[in-house]
Amino acid sequence: MKPLHRHLVSTSRKVLCTAALAASLTTAAVVTTAPTADAGEAEPGPDSPQANDRGNARLDLPDLVADPPAQAGSGAPEGASGIPATALDAYRRAEIAVGSALPNCKLPWQLLAGIGRIESVHASGYGLKADGSTEKPIRGPRLDGNGFATIKDTDKGAWDGDTEYDRAVGPLQFIPSTWQTWGADGNGDGNRDPNNIYDAALGAGLYLCAGDRNLSDPGDLDKAILSYNSSREYVNSVLGWMRQYQAGVADVPNPPAGNFPTPPPGSLPTPPPRPPVTPTAPVTPQKPPTVPPTKPPTKPTEPTKPVPATVSELAVVGESKITAEAGSVFGTAAKVKAVLSDGKPAAGETVTFEVEDGDTSGTVFEADGKISAVVKTDKDGIAVAPALKAGEKDGAFTLRATLYSQGKGSATGSQPFTVKFTGTVTPKPKPAPVVDALTRTGAKPLTAVQGSSFVGIELKATAKGAPIAGTKVTAALVEKDKTGKWVPVDPAARTPFFKGADGAELHTMTLAPTGADGLVAVPDLFTASAPGAAAAPVAPGTYHLRLVTENGVVLVLDLTVTAAPAAPAA
């Protein structure tokens, strides 16, 4: 946060080139007459400590981390700006969270990134960790009136280490008193820490959206940034970086902590020595006059105001593990239930379902192809995620459900509740090779004497000469119609037949799948019914058995029934 005369020294050429884009934005903004219920807090006024003209950040960062470059092969457009991976994740998650709680605000994550770039270069050089914390504290200059606004200590040094004056703290440089009102828990760890970039990004998003602002409106956007830092050059710089990130961005590894001086926290004041106490002669106390006791008037008891019930739990309903084959829709939907502190269902709450970063399968919501979806809980407190479509690659991913309670009856702002589902995308089964030939293994004609059976018929399925396992073949007795086309035989006709499990005579049967050697045996075909049956034996003649594979390869076998020998004369 530099004073004005140092602004141009620290502003990069890139920002100066893009600052002209912000010149058309008016400084006028629509003033809301009252905060909305969703906003949580009233709109920050011009007297807010955060809105003092603090210029750009005066954090002594080395040049090597001043502008993280996008790495080749990152998938970002050529010339895209780089943002440390954890910072980029924090900005994007804040956009989703604020979009769930305040959908009319239309907060772009690139705005948060622009502020993060100006304030601390996304915590670069301070040892940004994957959990959003930093190895080194990020503290701005002492706001003692020496080139900056004068802001007396408001946090007793809890955040900034200074008990005399305030300092802006964390990667987004919050004034401690502002954080006291707008602090948020962006990573669901139960803490609200301005030094954590997840918490700071969510807090900044809620702050910028206060007062029912619509940040897609240039006037509201201008006013929001001025409420963060009342400096026209600051607004231009933030907007310049925001436009830069909207043109393309790539995540880069979190830079290590740099060897640069961290602004000292300030010396804690030492209490002055107490003067020596001079002993004096004891004074004999006088006995007070006796006063008759009087009965104090009884004050009417004020009725206790009921405390509004708030969301106390978000739980998984059903299975927390969901599985689908690559490229298919998940059959099981993720489902959660929100419960109030009085045990009743939390109806009408906003739940955000999001496929977390790190997913390599490409899983998205089927309806719109996005990785996040916003759902309202029903009267039973249930929120069901829209259908998910698995990506084309197998792998595992995490589906996170987050509820940002609006803190009804609470002055501390939004409280997130989070549960996670484990998603698995299984690989597609390898397609079986296509059978191109179906042959009979023997060459001997198929002949059976009237009253006996056709036995030992064996088939082989192959593809390019290699045996194919798992192929199913359908066998059916057929005859030719008047056009010469093979058609199933009349069910009432007497032809060779298969026997079903119950002994029924069948003209069609599906064979067992072929084995590893591509072979399958055809069940016996009978020419005579069971003893005592009314049906006559199959008449001598030639019959036809058609065998068809799943992919339509056909083989027709001739079955010859010969007459039974004549009985010897008596």
Number of C-alpha atoms within 10 A of each C-alpha: 22 20 16 17 9 13 17 13 9 13 15 13 10 12 19 16 11 19 20 14 13 19 13 8 18 13 14 11 15 11 12 13 10 11 15 15 13 16 21 25 21 16 23 19 11 15 9 15 21 23 20 20 22 24 24 26 25 20 21 14 19 14 9 12 18 17 16 21 18 23 17 11 9 14 12 17 14 14 14 20 22 21 28 23 18 22 30 24 21 24 26 18 20 27 22 23 26 24 20 23 23 24 15 16 25 18 25 20 23 23 26 28 25 22 29 28 23 26 27 26 25 30 33 26 26 26 18 26 20 15 14 22 22 22 12 16 21 25 26 29 24 25 20 16 11 10 14 18 15 15 18 17 22 20 20 15 18 11 24 28 20 22 20 20 21 29 30 27 24 30 33 29 26 27 28 26 18 20 23 16 14 25 26 28 24 28 21 16 12 12 13 22 21 31 24 26 31 29 26 32 31 29 28 27 25 28 25 27 27 23 27 24 27 20 21 13 14 17 17 25 25 21 24 25 23 21 24 27 24 19 19 16 20 27 27 22 27 27 27 22 26 22 18 18 20 14 14 15 22 24 22 19 15 21 19 15 17 16 10 12 10 16 15 14 20 16 10 11 9 6 6 6 6 6 6 6 6 5 6 6 5 6 6 6 6 6 6 6 6 6 6 6 6 6 6 6 6 6 6 6 6 6 6 6 6 6 9 12 16 19 25 15 18 22 17 18 13 11 12 18 15 19 18 21 20 23 19 18 19 22 13 16 18 27 19 23 20 28 20 17 13 12 13 15 20 26 19 16 22 22 31 22 28 22 23 15 11 10 15 14 19 20 30 20 21 16 11 9 12 13 17 19 19 22 19 18 20 16 13 14 19 25 27 18 23 17 16 24 22 26 22 18 17 20 18 16 21 18 24 18 27 23 28 22 20 23 18 17 11 13 13 17 22 26 21 23 22 20 17 20 19 15 22 21 26 20 15 14 8 6 6 10 15 16 22 17 18 21 16 17 12 11 6 7 10 16 16 21 16 21 20 19 18 20 15 14 15 14 19 21 28 20 14 11 10 15 18 24 20 17 24 17 26 16 22 22 26 21 17 12 11 7 6 8 9 15 13 16 19 12 11 6 9 16 27 31 25 23 17 12 7 6 10 11 16 16 23 20 18 14 17 16 16 20 15 12 14 20 24 23 16 21 18 15 23 22 24 20 20 12 7 6 9 8 11 11 18 22 17 17 12 14 16 20 20 20 25 17 21 12 12 11 15 17 16 18 15 13 20 19 24 17 14 13 8 6 6 5 4 3
